[in-house]
């Protein structure tokens, strides 16, 4: 089973770039554009790593 990585970032270009790079490296990537949806996805998915923006508009 491939590891899942969650990327939480409010900037679409950053999310897309990281998703493409990590997918090419064989990871399953899940993305979220804000803190709340990131928390929901982290609770519902079995992620092994979370990459997040330090300053999200709705919390960090």
ABEGO torsion letter per residue (X at the ends): XBBBBBBBBABAAAAAAAAAAAAAAGBBBBBBABAAAAAAAAAABBBABBBBBABBAAEX
